[in-house]
Amino acid sequence: MILNNVLAALSATDSRIIAASVIMIAVALLSIALVVVILMQRSADGGVTAITGGNQESFFSKNKGNRTQRLLRILTIVFSCVLAVLAIVFFVVAPL
């Protein structure tokens, strides 16, 4: 009931400013999370060791972190897609 009164008191411009502010904060937090997830991923430097012949790892040691890497790759895709959608929504919602 109180929420309805507060929402009724807000004009359309005020609600757009609040929505734009919330989306901006979400974009900032999601950007930080995306940077952290990308930095946590292992670099793919297999080409250099293939040339020098320095690859002495077994099958099990090569595939040890595949589950974590797969999760980080999926999180990167999901975070970047949500970030793109939020950026588009922000420019639609933001007051002029």
PLY file of the C-alpha trace (Angstrom):
ply
format ascii 1.0
element vertex 96
property float x
property float y
property float z
element edge 95
property int vertex1
property int vertex2
end_header
0.00 0.00 0.00
2.80 2.41 0.87
4.67 1.37 -2.26
1.61 2.12 -4.39
1.36 5.60 -2.89
5.05 6.26 -3.52
4.82 5.03 -7.10
1.70 7.12 -7.71
3.46 10.21 -6.37
6.35 9.81 -8.78
5.95 11.32 -12.19
7.02 9.50 -15.33
10.29 11.45 -15.48
11.18 10.63 -11.90
10.58 6.94 -12.41
12.71 7.00 -15.58
15.54 8.67 -13.66
15.31 6.03 -10.93
15.22 3.19 -13.48
18.18 4.66 -15.35
20.13 4.97 -12.10
19.42 1.36 -11.14
20.43 0.15 -14.60
23.61 2.24 -14.45
24.60 0.68 -11.14
23.85 -2.80 -12.51
25.99 -2.10 -15.60
28.89 -0.92 -13.42
28.74 -3.99 -11.16
28.36 -6.34 -14.11
31.34 -4.73 -15.86
33.52 -5.30 -12.80
32.31 -8.92 -12.56
33.05 -9.45 -16.26
36.60 -8.12 -15.89
37.19 -10.40 -12.88
35.85 -13.47 -14.72
38.00 -12.74 -17.77
41.12 -12.26 -15.65
40.48 -15.57 -13.85
40.63 -17.53 -17.11
43.76 -19.43 -17.99
45.68 -18.18 -21.01
46.01 -20.46 -24.01
49.77 -20.64 -24.59
49.88 -24.12 -26.09
51.34 -22.89 -29.38
54.67 -21.83 -27.91
55.27 -25.10 -26.08
54.33 -27.07 -29.18
57.13 -25.39 -31.12
59.78 -25.83 -28.43
58.71 -29.33 -27.45
58.34 -28.34 -23.79
54.97 -29.99 -23.28
55.58 -32.77 -20.74
52.11 -32.91 -19.19
49.95 -36.03 -18.96
46.34 -36.27 -20.08
45.02 -35.90 -16.54
47.08 -32.84 -15.73
45.99 -31.16 -18.98
42.29 -31.69 -18.29
42.39 -31.00 -14.56
40.82 -27.53 -14.68
38.51 -27.99 -17.65
35.34 -27.80 -15.54
36.37 -24.48 -14.00
37.48 -23.10 -17.35
34.19 -24.14 -18.95
32.26 -22.40 -16.16
34.33 -19.24 -16.57
33.79 -19.30 -20.34
30.01 -19.66 -19.87
29.98 -16.87 -17.28
31.89 -14.63 -19.68
29.30 -15.20 -22.41
26.34 -14.71 -20.08
27.77 -11.59 -18.41
28.65 -9.98 -21.75
25.19 -10.68 -23.22
23.41 -9.31 -20.15
25.71 -6.28 -20.21
24.86 -5.60 -23.86
21.12 -5.91 -23.19
21.33 -3.63 -20.14
23.25 -1.04 -22.16
20.53 -1.02 -24.82
17.77 -0.81 -22.20
19.60 2.03 -20.47
19.60 4.15 -23.62
15.90 3.43 -24.18
14.90 4.21 -20.59
17.26 7.13 -19.87
15.48 10.47 -19.86
16.60 13.01 -22.43
0 1
1 2
2 3
3 4
4 5
5 6
6 7
7 8
8 9
9 10
10 11
11 12
12 13
13 14
14 15
15 16
16 17
17 18
18 19
19 20
20 21
21 22
22 23
23 24
24 25
25 26
26 27
27 28
28 29
29 30
30 31
31 32
32 33
33 34
34 35
35 36
36 37
37 38
38 39
39 40
40 41
41 42
42 43
43 44
44 45
45 46
46 47
47 48
48 49
49 50
50 51
51 52
52 53
53 54
54 55
55 56
56 57
57 58
58 59
59 60
60 61
61 62
62 63
63 64
64 65
65 66
66 67
67 68
68 69
69 70
70 71
71 72
72 73
73 74
74 75
75 76
76 77
77 78
78 79
79 80
80 81
81 82
82 83
83 84
84 85
85 86
86 87
87 88
88 89
89 90
90 91
91 92
92 93
93 94
94 95
